[in-house]
Amino acid sequence: MRYVILGIMFTVLLISGCASVRSVKYENITRLEKAKDYPIEIIEIRDIKKEYKVIGLAQVNAGKLHDTADVMNKLREQARKMGGDALTELGQQPIGGGYTPAAYGKYSSAGYYSGHVRDLWSAKIIVWEGEE
């Protein structure tokens, strides 16, 4: 019974667990970080009416039950840190699967699990041209 409870707890952590954040710079230019209250808009490329430049990519890997508003805030935070003005090409991709070590004693075994347990959110970070 103890192993069943541990397995359930492990699954719950995978599904709703913490969100990890990652960003990738597309250029070697160091830009000033934006203020914490700087409004980072999420905008469709077709709706952009002025010149812009893509400077990087922000990603958040979060449990599928993670609060979407929190994920959006984390993406915006990464854009601010990189000196971005807005986010575009927002995407969400379900991910799952992994390797489980035999960590629960002699009655458990290592193995592969699969399924939709997490989401990878990503967005391109842009700056408005001429406003750097």
Buried (B, 14 or more C-beta within 10 A) or exposed (E): EEEEEBEEEBEEEBBBBEBEBEBEBEEEEEBEEBEEEEEBEBBEEEEBEEEBBBBBBBBBBBBBEBEEEEBBBBBBBBBBBBBBBBBBBBEBEEEBEEEBEEEBEEEBEEEEEEBEBBBBBBBBBBBBEEEE
